[in-house]
């Protein structure tokens, strides 16, 4: 699990199929918006780099990471996109709230994937500190948004 050993933006460009014609829904949380904004930018740029048209990327914001589940479910049920990317950032505080949110979002997104309708990509940063989040949204460890975009393309194209 150590992303310190892996730059999130590093991937073999030849391993990514052409994404022309693909439609993607992105749900992005407003909490820690500097971080989630940078993750969104990474995902958006990587999707377009591989052929997704800007107008085929639908971005919806939700107040916090917990609402990523509902936002993703709405995309899933509308059936107008090929994949959903859920982007959020939870930073540990003084209470057990962090654990409940992380667990809830993870389970919620996993449940949506179990429906098998379309891939819901896990773009949730779960960090102990703000610095850890900064490192993973375009800092020294790359951008998890890039990783999510590549994952979405591979999941859609790999299951056509
Ligand atoms: C309440 C809360 C707290 C304390 N921390 C975060 C956080 O670090 N990251 C995040 O995305 N959301 C946080 N939230 C908001 C919850 O995700 C959710 O929006 C509220 O509990 C309302 O359902």
Backbone and ligand atoms as CSV (ligand in chain L), in Angstrom:
chain,resi,resn,atom,element,x,y,z
A,1,UNK,N,N,0.804,-1.207,0.000
A,1,UNK,CA,C,0.000,0.000,0.000
A,1,UNK,C,C,0.841,1.263,0.000
A,2,UNK,N,N,2.150,1.111,0.139
A,2,UNK,CA,C,2.947,2.312,0.340
A,2,UNK,C,C,3.081,3.118,-0.937
A,3,UNK,N,N,2.341,4.250,-1.013
A,3,UNK,CA,C,2.468,5.060,-2.221
A,3,UNK,C,C,3.781,5.814,-2.218
A,4,UNK,N,N,4.510,5.788,-1.092
A,4,UNK,CA,C,5.842,6.397,-1.067
A,4,UNK,C,C,6.780,5.661,-2.027
A,5,UNK,N,N,6.416,4.406,-2.362
A,5,UNK,CA,C,7.254,3.613,-3.267
A,5,UNK,C,C,6.800,3.732,-4.712
A,6,UNK,N,N,5.736,4.488,-4.934
A,6,UNK,CA,C,5.150,4.515,-6.273
A,6,UNK,C,C,4.606,5.905,-6.545
A,7,UNK,N,N,5.087,6.524,-7.628
A,7,UNK,CA,C,4.544,7.827,-7.993
A,7,UNK,C,C,3.201,7.611,-8.690
A,8,UNK,N,N,2.171,8.248,-8.144
A,8,UNK,CA,C,0.804,8.014,-8.616
A,8,UNK,C,C,0.590,8.463,-10.065
A,9,UNK,N,N,1.468,9.311,-10.567
A,9,UNK,CA,C,1.319,9.799,-11.943
A,9,UNK,C,C,2.146,8.996,-12.939
A,10,UNK,N,N,2.921,8.036,-12.448
A,10,UNK,CA,C,3.756,7.223,-13.345
A,10,UNK,C,C,2.963,6.045,-13.892
A,11,UNK,N,N,2.902,5.941,-15.194
A,11,UNK,CA,C,2.288,4.755,-15.789
A,11,UNK,C,C,2.858,4.560,-17.183
A,12,UNK,N,N,2.720,3.338,-17.657
A,12,UNK,CA,C,3.194,3.015,-19.005
A,12,UNK,C,C,2.136,3.502,-19.996
A,13,UNK,N,N,2.494,4.532,-20.725
A,13,UNK,CA,C,1.513,5.171,-21.613
A,13,UNK,C,C,0.987,4.187,-22.656
A,14,UNK,N,N,1.816,3.223,-23.036
A,14,UNK,CA,C,1.392,2.238,-24.044
A,14,UNK,C,C,0.382,1.227,-23.498
A,15,UNK,N,N,0.247,1.194,-22.186
A,15,UNK,CA,C,-0.691,0.232,-21.599
A,15,UNK,C,C,-2.097,0.817,-21.493
A,16,UNK,N,N,-2.257,2.090,-21.866
A,16,UNK,CA,C,-3.562,2.739,-21.710
A,16,UNK,C,C,-4.278,2.770,-23.063
A,17,UNK,N,N,-5.435,2.114,-23.148
A,17,UNK,CA,C,-6.166,2.109,-24.422
A,17,UNK,C,C,-6.663,3.504,-24.796
A,18,UNK,N,N,-6.986,3.684,-26.058
A,18,UNK,CA,C,-7.551,4.954,-26.519
A,18,UNK,C,C,-8.936,5.142,-25.881
A,19,UNK,N,N,-9.172,6.337,-25.383
A,19,UNK,CA,C,-10.430,6.589,-24.658
A,19,UNK,C,C,-11.402,7.450,-25.460
A,20,UNK,N,N,-11.148,7.584,-26.757
A,20,UNK,CA,C,-12.049,8.387,-27.597
A,20,UNK,C,C,-13.485,7.851,-27.498
A,21,UNK,N,N,-14.420,8.762,-27.272
A,21,UNK,CA,C,-15.829,8.355,-27.208
A,21,UNK,C,C,-16.312,7.982,-25.820
A,22,UNK,N,N,-15.387,7.856,-24.892
A,22,UNK,CA,C,-15.772,7.486,-23.517
A,22,UNK,C,C,-16.418,8.667,-22.797
A,23,UNK,N,N,-17.403,8.369,-21.938
A,23,UNK,CA,C,-18.034,9.404,-21.120
A,23,UNK,C,C,-17.754,9.098,-19.650
A,24,UNK,N,N,-17.374,10.121,-18.926
A,24,UNK,CA,C,-16.971,9.909,-17.529
A,24,UNK,C,C,-17.674,10.913,-16.614
A,25,UNK,N,N,-18.213,10.418,-15.510
A,25,UNK,CA,C,-18.760,11.285,-14.468
A,25,UNK,C,C,-17.739,11.413,-13.343
A,26,UNK,N,N,-17.505,12.628,-12.910
A,26,UNK,CA,C,-16.586,12.819,-11.781
A,26,UNK,C,C,-17.370,13.472,-10.651
A,27,UNK,N,N,-17.350,12.845,-9.474
A,27,UNK,CA,C,-17.955,13.430,-8.281
A,27,UNK,C,C,-16.820,13.914,-7.402
A,28,UNK,N,N,-16.872,15.187,-7.018
A,28,UNK,CA,C,-15.743,15.745,-6.272
A,28,UNK,C,C,-16.238,16.442,-5.010
A,29,UNK,N,N,-15.579,16.151,-3.906
A,29,UNK,CA,C,-15.981,16.696,-2.608
A,29,UNK,C,C,-15.389,18.094,-2.373
A,30,UNK,N,N,-16.206,18.957,-1.744
A,30,UNK,CA,C,-15.759,20.329,-1.465
A,30,UNK,C,C,-14.854,20.414,-0.227
A,31,UNK,N,N,-14.924,19.431,0.629
A,31,UNK,CA,C,-14.032,19.453,1.802
A,31,UNK,C,C,-12.588,19.351,1.326
A,32,UNK,N,N,-11.712,20.121,1.926
A,32,UNK,CA,C,-10.292,20.147,1.513
A,32,UNK,C,C,-10.191,20.444,0.017
A,33,UNK,N,N,-10.852,21.544,-0.378
A,33,UNK,CA,C,-11.040,21.786,-1.812
A,33,UNK,C,C,-9.757,22.088,-2.585
A,34,UNK,N,N,-8.721,22.560,-1.901
A,34,UNK,CA,C,-7.458,22.768,-2.638
A,34,UNK,C,C,-6.916,21.417,-3.102
A,35,UNK,N,N,-7.030,20.445,-2.205
A,35,UNK,CA,C,-6.549,19.099,-2.540
A,35,UNK,C,C,-7.461,18.464,-3.598
A,36,UNK,N,N,-8.774,18.507,-3.360
A,36,UNK,CA,C,-9.681,17.819,-4.300
A,36,UNK,C,C,-9.687,18.534,-5.661
A,37,UNK,N,N,-9.484,19.857,-5.644
A,37,UNK,CA,C,-9.397,20.584,-6.918
A,37,UNK,C,C,-8.201,20.118,-7.726
A,38,UNK,N,N,-7.092,19.895,-7.055
A,38,UNK,CA,C,-5.882,19.424,-7.756
A,38,UNK,C,C,-6.066,17.985,-8.255
A,39,UNK,N,N,-6.771,17.187,-7.478
A,39,UNK,CA,C,-7.042,15.804,-7.923
A,39,UNK,C,C,-7.947,15.824,-9.155
A,40,UNK,N,N,-8.956,16.690,-9.103
A,40,UNK,CA,C,-9.873,16.825,-10.246
A,40,UNK,C,C,-9.111,17.243,-11.500
A,41,UNK,N,N,-8.245,18.215,-11.337
A,41,UNK,CA,C,-7.456,18.697,-12.485
A,41,UNK,C,C,-6.625,17.556,-13.080
A,42,UNK,N,N,-6.016,16.781,-12.210
A,42,UNK,CA,C,-5.208,15.640,-12.677
A,42,UNK,C,C,-6.057,14.655,-13.458
A,43,UNK,N,N,-7.217,14.309,-12.893
A,43,UNK,CA,C,-8.090,13.333,-13.559
A,43,UNK,C,C,-8.571,13.878,-14.899
A,44,UNK,N,N,-9.000,15.122,-14.897
A,44,UNK,CA,C,-9.531,15.749,-16.114
A,44,UNK,C,C,-8.468,15.774,-17.213
A,45,UNK,N,N,-7.284,16.235,-16.860
A,45,UNK,CA,C,-6.216,16.355,-17.868
A,45,UNK,C,C,-5.795,14.994,-18.411
A,46,UNK,N,N,-5.748,14.013,-17.539
A,46,UNK,CA,C,-5.317,12.677,-17.996
A,46,UNK,C,C,-6.389,12.052,-18.884
A,47,UNK,N,N,-7.656,12.263,-18.546
A,47,UNK,CA,C,-8.728,11.725,-19.401
A,47,UNK,C,C,-8.660,12.346,-20.796
A,48,UNK,N,N,-8.515,13.667,-20.863
A,48,UNK,CA,C,-8.500,14.327,-22.181
A,48,UNK,C,C,-7.228,13.949,-22.960
A,49,UNK,N,N,-6.131,13.787,-22.228
A,49,UNK,CA,C,-4.876,13.378,-22.879
A,49,UNK,C,C,-5.043,12.047,-23.623
A,50,UNK,N,N,-5.919,11.194,-23.090
A,50,UNK,CA,C,-6.106,9.872,-23.714
A,50,UNK,C,C,-7.330,9.823,-24.629
A,51,UNK,N,N,-7.928,10.978,-24.905
A,51,UNK,CA,C,-8.955,11.001,-25.963
A,51,UNK,C,C,-10.362,11.337,-25.531
A,52,UNK,N,N,-10.611,11.436,-24.215
A,52,UNK,CA,C,-11.965,11.782,-23.779
A,52,UNK,C,C,-12.204,13.267,-24.096
A,53,UNK,N,N,-13.339,13.567,-24.701
A,53,UNK,CA,C,-13.639,14.971,-25.021
A,53,UNK,C,C,-14.076,15.698,-23.750
A,54,UNK,N,N,-13.676,16.965,-23.641
A,54,UNK,CA,C,-14.021,17.743,-22.439
A,54,UNK,C,C,-15.514,17.715,-22.166
A,55,UNK,N,N,-16.314,17.783,-23.244
A,55,UNK,CA,C,-17.770,17.815,-23.056
A,55,UNK,C,C,-18.331,16.457,-22.639
A,56,UNK,N,N,-17.507,15.428,-22.671
A,56,UNK,CA,C,-17.947,14.106,-22.228
A,56,UNK,C,C,-17.502,13.804,-20.793
A,57,UNK,N,N,-17.004,14.838,-20.128
A,57,UNK,CA,C,-16.658,14.691,-18.698
A,57,UNK,C,C,-17.633,15.553,-17.910
A,58,UNK,N,N,-18.455,14.901,-17.105
A,58,UNK,CA,C,-19.460,15.630,-16.317
A,58,UNK,C,C,-18.980,15.689,-14.872
A,59,UNK,N,N,-18.792,16.907,-14.382
A,59,UNK,CA,C,-18.273,17.072,-13.020
A,59,UNK,C,C,-19.400,17.561,-12.111
A,60,UNK,N,N,-19.629,16.845,-11.003
A,60,UNK,CA,C,-20.617,17.265,-10.011
A,60,UNK,C,C,-19.914,17.376,-8.650
A,61,UNK,N,N,-20.210,18.443,-7.927
A,61,UNK,CA,C,-19.603,18.569,-6.607
A,61,UNK,C,C,-20.588,18.120,-5.529
A,62,UNK,N,N,-20.029,17.635,-4.431
A,62,UNK,CA,C,-20.817,17.263,-3.245
A,62,UNK,C,C,-20.127,17.910,-2.043
A,63,UNK,N,N,-20.865,18.126,-0.942
A,63,UNK,CA,C,-20.270,18.861,0.184
A,63,UNK,C,C,-19.062,18.162,0.815
A,64,UNK,N,N,-19.187,16.868,1.066
A,64,UNK,CA,C,-18.087,16.163,1.727
A,64,UNK,C,C,-17.913,14.773,1.149
A,65,UNK,N,N,-16.872,14.098,1.604
A,65,UNK,CA,C,-16.578,12.781,1.032
A,65,UNK,C,C,-17.703,11.784,1.267
A,66,UNK,N,N,-18.392,11.932,2.374
A,66,UNK,CA,C,-19.463,10.959,2.638
A,66,UNK,C,C,-20.513,10.997,1.528
A,67,UNK,N,N,-20.705,12.171,0.932
A,67,UNK,CA,C,-21.719,12.325,-0.120
A,67,UNK,C,C,-21.232,11.791,-1.473
A,68,UNK,N,N,-19.985,11.342,-1.542
A,68,UNK,CA,C,-19.495,10.746,-2.792
A,68,UNK,C,C,-20.302,9.511,-3.161
A,69,UNK,N,N,-20.814,8.845,-2.126
A,69,UNK,CA,C,-21.570,7.606,-2.376
A,69,UNK,C,C,-22.857,7.941,-3.130
A,70,UNK,N,N,-23.587,8.915,-2.607
A,70,UNK,CA,C,-24.842,9.313,-3.252
A,70,UNK,C,C,-24.577,9.855,-4.659
A,71,UNK,N,N,-23.592,10.728,-4.782
A,71,UNK,CA,C,-23.285,11.303,-6.098
A,71,UNK,C,C,-22.926,10.221,-7.107
A,72,UNK,N,N,-22.120,9.266,-6.679
A,72,UNK,CA,C,-21.728,8.179,-7.581
A,72,UNK,C,C,-22.938,7.318,-7.940
A,73,UNK,N,N,-23.806,7.083,-6.958
A,73,UNK,CA,C,-25.010,6.271,-7.203
A,73,UNK,C,C,-25.914,6.953,-8.227
A,74,UNK,N,N,-25.989,8.281,-8.159
A,74,UNK,CA,C,-26.816,9.000,-9.138
A,74,UNK,C,C,-26.275,8.810,-10.556
A,75,UNK,N,N,-24.957,8.909,-10.707
A,75,UNK,CA,C,-24.358,8.676,-12.024
A,75,UNK,C,C,-24.648,7.247,-12.497
A,76,UNK,N,N,-24.504,6.321,-11.561
A,76,UNK,CA,C,-24.704,4.904,-11.875
A,76,UNK,C,C,-26.117,4.664,-12.391
A,77,UNK,N,N,-27.086,5.232,-11.692
A,77,UNK,CA,C,-28.488,4.978,-12.038
A,77,UNK,C,C,-28.917,5.727,-13.290
A,78,UNK,N,N,-28.310,6.876,-13.545
A,78,UNK,CA,C,-28.668,7.627,-14.750
A,78,UNK,C,C,-28.160,6.902,-16.006
A,79,UNK,N,N,-27.059,6.185,-15.864
A,79,UNK,CA,C,-26.549,5.375,-16.981
A,79,UNK,C,C,-26.067,6.164,-18.183
A,80,UNK,N,N,-25.691,7.406,-17.975
A,80,UNK,CA,C,-25.277,8.223,-19.120
A,80,UNK,C,C,-23.759,8.286,-19.291
A,81,UNK,N,N,-23.029,7.732,-18.348
A,81,UNK,CA,C,-21.566,7.719,-18.464
A,81,UNK,C,C,-21.076,6.270,-18.441
A,82,UNK,N,N,-19.811,6.093,-18.807
A,82,UNK,CA,C,-19.232,4.741,-18.833
A,82,UNK,C,C,-18.531,4.390,-17.524
A,83,UNK,N,N,-18.116,5.424,-16.796
A,83,UNK,CA,C,-17.409,5.194,-15.530
A,83,UNK,C,C,-17.591,6.413,-14.634
A,84,UNK,N,N,-17.429,6.187,-13.349
A,84,UNK,CA,C,-17.509,7.280,-12.374
A,84,UNK,C,C,-16.193,7.333,-11.608
A,85,UNK,N,N,-15.709,8.543,-11.410
A,85,UNK,CA,C,-14.535,8.724,-10.549
A,85,UNK,C,C,-14.990,9.532,-9.337
A,86,UNK,N,N,-14.784,8.988,-8.150
A,86,UNK,CA,C,-15.168,9.671,-6.906
A,86,UNK,C,C,-13.913,10.259,-6.273
A,87,UNK,N,N,-13.915,11.576,-6.103
A,87,UNK,CA,C,-12.716,12.263,-5.608
A,87,UNK,C,C,-12.997,12.955,-4.279
A,88,UNK,N,N,-12.206,12.623,-3.280
A,88,UNK,CA,C,-12.351,13.263,-1.978
A,88,UNK,C,C,-11.043,13.206,-1.206
A,89,UNK,N,N,-11.019,13.894,-0.094
A,89,UNK,CA,C,-9.822,13.879,0.749
A,89,UNK,C,C,-10.257,13.983,2.202
A,90,UNK,N,N,-9.939,12.971,2.975
A,90,UNK,CA,C,-10.253,12.974,4.396
A,90,UNK,C,C,-8.936,13.063,5.164
A,91,UNK,N,N,-8.887,14.020,6.090
A,91,UNK,CA,C,-7.657,14.190,6.875
A,91,UNK,C,C,-7.979,13.920,8.338
A,92,UNK,N,N,-7.165,13.085,8.959
A,92,UNK,CA,C,-7.429,12.638,10.327
A,92,UNK,C,C,-7.486,13.820,11.303
A,93,UNK,N,N,-8.466,13.802,12.170
A,93,UNK,CA,C,-8.575,14.830,13.206
A,93,UNK,C,C,-8.410,14.221,14.581
A,94,UNK,N,N,-9.029,14.842,15.576
A,94,UNK,CA,C,-8.831,14.397,16.958
A,94,UNK,C,C,-9.821,13.325,17.403
A,95,UNK,N,N,-10.873,13.138,16.606
A,95,UNK,CA,C,-11.923,12.190,17.015
A,95,UNK,C,C,-11.952,11.019,16.039
A,96,UNK,N,N,-12.749,9.989,16.364
A,96,UNK,CA,C,-12.824,8.822,15.458
A,96,UNK,C,C,-13.605,9.088,14.173
A,97,UNK,N,N,-14.033,10.332,13.966
A,97,UNK,CA,C,-14.834,10.660,12.779
A,97,UNK,C,C,-14.161,10.203,11.486
A,98,UNK,N,N,-12.854,10.432,11.398
A,98,UNK,CA,C,-12.061,10.038,10.227
A,98,UNK,C,C,-12.310,8.569,9.862
A,99,UNK,N,N,-12.265,7.725,10.885
A,99,UNK,CA,C,-12.412,6.284,10.616
A,99,UNK,C,C,-13.801,5.960,10.076
A,100,UNK,N,N,-14.809,6.609,10.664
A,100,UNK,CA,C,-16.181,6.332,10.207
A,100,UNK,C,C,-16.389,6.803,8.770
A,101,UNK,N,N,-15.883,8.004,8.465
A,101,UNK,CA,C,-16.061,8.517,7.097
A,101,UNK,C,C,-15.309,7.623,6.098
A,102,UNK,N,N,-14.060,7.330,6.408
A,102,UNK,CA,C,-13.269,6.504,5.482
A,102,UNK,C,C,-13.925,5.141,5.264
A,103,UNK,N,N,-14.355,4.548,6.363
A,103,UNK,CA,C,-14.980,3.222,6.267
A,103,UNK,C,C,-16.289,3.293,5.475
A,104,UNK,N,N,-17.088,4.308,5.799
A,104,UNK,CA,C,-18.387,4.447,5.131
A,104,UNK,C,C,-18.238,4.670,3.638
A,105,UNK,N,N,-17.353,5.569,3.267
A,105,UNK,CA,C,-17.178,5.870,1.834
A,105,UNK,C,C,-16.621,4.644,1.110
A,106,UNK,N,N,-15.637,4.019,1.715
A,106,UNK,CA,C,-15.016,2.852,1.077
A,106,UNK,C,C,-16.048,1.749,0.862
A,107,UNK,N,N,-16.830,1.468,1.905
A,107,UNK,CA,C,-17.851,0.417,1.786
A,107,UNK,C,C,-18.932,0.817,0.780
A,108,UNK,N,N,-19.327,2.097,0.842
A,108,UNK,CA,C,-20.368,2.574,-0.071
A,108,UNK,C,C,-19.944,2.455,-1.529
A,109,UNK,N,N,-18.721,2.873,-1.816
A,109,UNK,CA,C,-18.239,2.790,-3.208
A,109,UNK,C,C,-18.026,1.326,-3.622
A,110,UNK,N,N,-17.594,0.511,-2.675
A,110,UNK,CA,C,-17.428,-0.919,-2.974
A,110,UNK,C,C,-18.783,-1.539,-3.308
A,111,UNK,N,N,-19.812,-1.160,-2.561
A,111,UNK,CA,C,-21.160,-1.691,-2.822
A,111,UNK,C,C,-21.638,-1.304,-4.222
A,112,UNK,N,N,-21.338,-0.072,-4.623
A,112,UNK,CA,C,-21.749,0.356,-5.965
A,112,UNK,C,C,-21.025,-0.470,-7.035
A,113,UNK,N,N,-19.754,-0.740,-6.809
A,113,UNK,CA,C,-19.012,-1.573,-7.766
A,113,UNK,C,C,-19.603,-2.976,-7.852
A,114,UNK,N,N,-20.100,-3.465,-6.719
A,114,UNK,CA,C,-20.686,-4.814,-6.697
A,114,UNK,C,C,-21.912,-4.926,-7.584
A,115,UNK,N,N,-22.549,-3.790,-7.868
A,115,UNK,CA,C,-23.715,-3.826,-8.762
A,115,UNK,C,C,-23.304,-4.205,-10.181
A,116,UNK,N,N,-22.025,-3.981,-10.491
A,116,UNK,CA,C,-21.511,-4.396,-11.799
A,116,UNK,C,C,-22.030,-3.577,-12.969
A,117,UNK,N,N,-22.632,-2.425,-12.702
A,117,UNK,CA,C,-23.177,-1.607,-13.800
A,117,UNK,C,C,-22.078,-0.829,-14.508
A,118,UNK,N,N,-21.205,-0.234,-13.737
A,118,UNK,CA,C,-20.068,0.494,-14.310
A,118,UNK,C,C,-19.019,0.663,-13.209
A,119,UNK,N,N,-17.761,0.816,-13.620
A,119,UNK,CA,C,-16.725,0.967,-12.590
A,119,UNK,C,C,-16.852,2.304,-11.857
A,120,UNK,N,N,-16.739,2.236,-10.549
A,120,UNK,CA,C,-16.698,3.444,-9.713
A,120,UNK,C,C,-15.295,3.495,-9.129
A,121,UNK,N,N,-14.526,4.474,-9.562
A,121,UNK,CA,C,-13.100,4.507,-9.233
A,121,UNK,C,C,-12.879,5.260,-7.927
A,122,UNK,N,N,-12.023,4.684,-7.103
A,122,UNK,CA,C,-11.798,5.156,-5.732
A,122,UNK,C,C,-10.726,6.244,-5.714
A,123,UNK,N,N,-11.181,7.487,-5.702
A,123,UNK,CA,C,-10.229,8.600,-5.671
A,123,UNK,C,C,-10.239,9.317,-4.335
A,124,UNK,N,N,-10.311,8.552,-3.280
A,124,UNK,CA,C,-10.360,9.128,-1.928
A,124,UNK,C,C,-8.972,9.090,-1.297
A,125,UNK,N,N,-8.442,10.256,-0.963
A,125,UNK,CA,C,-7.200,10.293,-0.190
A,125,UNK,C,C,-7.570,10.202,1.282
A,126,UNK,N,N,-6.948,9.297,1.989
A,126,UNK,CA,C,-7.201,9.125,3.431
A,126,UNK,C,C,-5.867,9.359,4.138
A,127,UNK,N,N,-5.670,10.572,4.634
A,127,UNK,CA,C,-4.332,10.972,5.083
A,127,UNK,C,C,-4.314,11.347,6.558
A,128,UNK,N,N,-3.171,11.123,7.162
A,128,UNK,CA,C,-2.989,11.541,8.550
A,128,UNK,C,C,-2.737,13.036,8.662
A,129,UNK,N,N,-2.134,13.610,7.635
A,129,UNK,CA,C,-1.769,15.037,7.682
A,129,UNK,C,C,-2.062,15.707,6.341
A,130,UNK,N,N,-2.152,17.032,6.395
A,130,UNK,CA,C,-2.329,17.816,5.164
A,130,UNK,C,C,-1.139,17.610,4.231
A,131,UNK,N,N,0.047,17.516,4.809
A,131,UNK,CA,C,1.256,17.336,3.991
A,131,UNK,C,C,1.164,16.041,3.169
A,132,UNK,N,N,0.660,14.990,3.779
A,132,UNK,CA,C,0.523,13.722,3.046
A,132,UNK,C,C,-0.423,13.890,1.867
A,133,UNK,N,N,-1.477,14.665,2.091
A,133,UNK,CA,C,-2.445,14.899,1.001
A,133,UNK,C,C,-1.790,15.722,-0.111
A,134,UNK,N,N,-1.032,16.749,0.283
A,134,UNK,CA,C,-0.376,17.599,-0.723
A,134,UNK,C,C,0.602,16.798,-1.580
A,135,UNK,N,N,1.277,15.853,-0.934
A,135,UNK,CA,C,2.235,15.024,-1.681
A,135,UNK,C,C,1.548,14.181,-2.750
A,136,UNK,N,N,0.246,13.886,-2.538
A,136,UNK,CA,C,-0.474,12.961,-3.420
A,136,UNK,C,C,-1.443,13.634,-4.392
A,137,UNK,N,N,-1.447,14.944,-4.425
A,137,UNK,CA,C,-2.355,15.636,-5.369
A,137,UNK,C,C,-1.550,16.509,-6.328
A,138,UNK,N,N,-0.362,16.030,-6.662
A,138,UNK,CA,C,0.497,16.775,-7.585
A,138,UNK,C,C,1.845,17.102,-6.974
A,139,UNK,N,N,2.089,16.617,-5.766
A,139,UNK,CA,C,3.367,16.825,-5.099
A,139,UNK,C,C,4.360,15.728,-5.440
A,140,UNK,N,N,5.255,15.464,-4.491
A,140,UNK,CA,C,6.365,14.550,-4.790
A,140,UNK,C,C,5.931,13.099,-5.061
A,141,UNK,N,N,4.701,12.754,-4.690
A,141,UNK,CA,C,4.241,11.385,-4.949
A,141,UNK,C,C,3.255,11.316,-6.112
A,142,UNK,N,N,3.192,12.398,-6.883
A,142,UNK,CA,C,2.316,12.402,-8.056
A,142,UNK,C,C,0.902,12.850,-7.722
A,143,UNK,N,N,-0.038,12.463,-8.575
A,143,UNK,CA,C,-1.417,12.928,-8.429
A,143,UNK,C,C,-2.368,11.739,-8.552
A,144,UNK,N,N,-3.093,11.476,-7.478
A,144,UNK,CA,C,-4.018,10.335,-7.511
A,144,UNK,C,C,-5.106,10.520,-8.569
A,145,UNK,N,N,-5.380,11.763,-8.936
A,145,UNK,CA,C,-6.346,12.004,-10.009
A,145,UNK,C,C,-5.889,11.374,-11.323
A,146,UNK,N,N,-4.603,11.471,-11.618
A,146,UNK,CA,C,-4.052,10.833,-12.829
A,146,UNK,C,C,-4.294,9.325,-12.772
A,147,UNK,N,N,-3.973,8.748,-11.624
A,147,UNK,CA,C,-4.116,7.294,-11.456
A,147,UNK,C,C,-5.577,6.871,-11.654
A,148,UNK,N,N,-6.496,7.676,-11.110
A,148,UNK,CA,C,-7.924,7.350,-11.236
A,148,UNK,C,C,-8.374,7.390,-12.694
A,149,UNK,N,N,-7.885,8.381,-13.428
A,149,UNK,CA,C,-8.278,8.506,-14.837
A,149,UNK,C,C,-7.787,7.290,-15.626
A,150,UNK,N,N,-6.549,6.913,-15.426
A,150,UNK,CA,C,-6.002,5.745,-16.131
A,150,UNK,C,C,-6.785,4.490,-15.753
A,151,UNK,N,N,-7.114,4.372,-14.473
A,151,UNK,CA,C,-7.873,3.201,-14.015
A,151,UNK,C,C,-9.253,3.166,-14.674
A,152,UNK,N,N,-9.907,4.318,-14.746
A,152,UNK,CA,C,-11.238,4.374,-15.367
A,152,UNK,C,C,-11.173,3.911,-16.826
A,153,UNK,N,N,-10.179,4.404,-17.551
A,153,UNK,CA,C,-10.058,4.033,-18.976
A,153,UNK,C,C,-9.818,2.520,-19.118
A,154,UNK,N,N,-8.906,2.010,-18.298
A,154,UNK,CA,C,-8.600,0.575,-18.393
A,154,UNK,C,C,-9.810,-0.278,-18.028
A,155,UNK,N,N,-10.565,0.148,-17.029
A,155,UNK,CA,C,-11.727,-0.638,-16.618
A,155,UNK,C,C,-12.824,-0.623,-17.675
A,156,UNK,N,N,-13.034,0.531,-18.290
A,156,UNK,CA,C,-14.086,0.608,-19.327
A,156,UNK,C,C,-13.651,-0.173,-20.560
A,157,UNK,N,N,-12.481,0.108,-21.071
A,157,UNK,CA,C,-12.035,-0.532,-22.306
A,157,UNK,C,C,-11.776,-2.038,-22.115
A,158,UNK,N,N,-11.376,-2.400,-20.928
A,158,UNK,CA,C,-11.065,-3.810,-20.660
A,158,UNK,C,C,-12.304,-4.695,-20.552
A,159,UNK,N,N,-13.481,-4.079,-20.398
A,159,UNK,CA,C,-14.700,-4.866,-20.192
A,159,UNK,C,C,-15.737,-4.613,-21.270
A,160,UNK,N,N,-15.299,-4.121,-22.422
A,160,UNK,CA,C,-16.259,-3.882,-23.515
A,160,UNK,C,C,-16.537,-5.183,-24.252
L,1,LIG,C1,C,-17.474,16.459,8.827
L,1,LIG,C2,C,-16.242,16.200,8.013
L,1,LIG,C3,C,-14.964,16.207,8.602
L,1,LIG,C4,C,-14.770,16.454,10.061
L,1,LIG,N1,N,-13.866,16.013,7.878
L,1,LIG,C5,C,-13.969,15.792,6.555
L,1,LIG,C6,C,-12.807,15.575,5.764
L,1,LIG,O1,O,-11.659,15.619,6.208
L,1,LIG,N2,N,-13.004,15.338,4.446
L,1,LIG,C7,C,-14.237,15.286,3.856
L,1,LIG,O2,O,-14.337,15.054,2.653
L,1,LIG,N3,N,-15.342,15.481,4.597
L,1,LIG,C8,C,-15.244,15.736,5.901
L,1,LIG,N4,N,-16.374,15.952,6.657
L,1,LIG,C9,C,-17.685,16.021,5.978
L,1,LIG,C10,C,-18.344,14.660,5.745
L,1,LIG,O3,O,-17.747,13.969,4.647
L,1,LIG,C11,C,-19.837,14.859,5.381
L,1,LIG,O4,O,-19.937,15.807,4.348
L,1,LIG,C12,C,-20.634,15.336,6.570
L,1,LIG,O5,O,-20.486,14.452,7.658
L,1,LIG,C13,C,-22.145,15.461,6.222
L,1,LIG,O6,O,-22.647,14.187,5.795
